[in-house]
């Protein structure tokens, strides 16, 4: 593991920073080291920073890295990976929906963090017009998910209503259950 730490630190050092500052391309070897760091670095903050870097500077070349990072132990790493794999404005080329949808469906169905699952709903909704599997996953979530909050969010998304983060749903539910004075 120290080898990965050293490679990431070298990749993010002087030459790459200078290239970014002056708008020059980043050396491919640096991108490969950062991709490796995004998956293997022992510090979750560094893994997240590597993903952030890849999202903004090597997004198209890093789809497989983002997909693998969706399985990371740290929720904050998975959160950024979910954004990175689905964010079309961050990509230079077209998003390959067929490659992305299965990973986002897995987040919706399996991730232990409710907020990430709700974010997956928004991502799938954005992709639903181009892949029927996204709509099917949303319909399953709306009717069969064990989490009532997620069922509500998926149902509202399918009806065309905005799907806010899970925390906002939870706050609104607490407000409705408070006794009136």
Secondary structure, 3 states (H helix, E strand, C coil): CHHHHHHHHHHCCHHHHHHHHCCCCCCHHHHHHHHHHHHHCCCHHHHHHHHHHHHHHCCHHHHHHHHHHCCCCCHHHHHHHHHHHHCCCCCCCCCCHHHHHHHHHHHHHHCCCHHHHHHHHHHHHHHCCCCHHHHHHHHHHHHHCCCHHHHHHHHHHHCCCCCCCHHHHHHHHHHHHCCCC
